[in-house]
């Protein structure tokens, strides 16, 4: 059936819905890009090994058969990650202690 312009009804929330759809599409593109960053450029495998010699994240195929990392030292990436998290948390604790010391000193100077 033919549709006339005067028969159309203004939908107030249509713009909001389209903005939300655009936002969802952007989010899914960003997640896809993040997933690609976590994959090996050569083998498109998940990065799961840390080459201690090169200080670089690599996939298990690069570690075993890549050729570029022959004779290098490897550690599981999860283990290296946990070590870094622990180190960062220790530094944060030290910085908080130092901040409290400085706040105390400033209060002392004000008194």
Residue pairs with C-beta under 8 A, 6 or more apart in sequence:
38 46
38 47
39 45
39 46
39 47
39 59
40 46
40 47
40 58
40 59
40 61
40 62
42 59
42 61
42 62
42 66
43 59
43 61
43 62
45 59
45 60
45 61
46 59
47 57
47 58
47 59
47 77
48 59
48 60
48 76
48 77
48 78
49 57
49 58
49 59
49 60
49 62
49 63
49 74
49 75
49 76
49 77
50 56
50 57
50 58
50 74
50 75
50 76
50 77
50 79
50 80
51 57
51 58
51 62
51 63
51 69
51 72
51 73
51 74
52 72
52 73
52 74
52 75
53 69
53 72
53 73
54 69
54 72
57 77
58 66
58 69
62 68
62 69
63 69
63 74
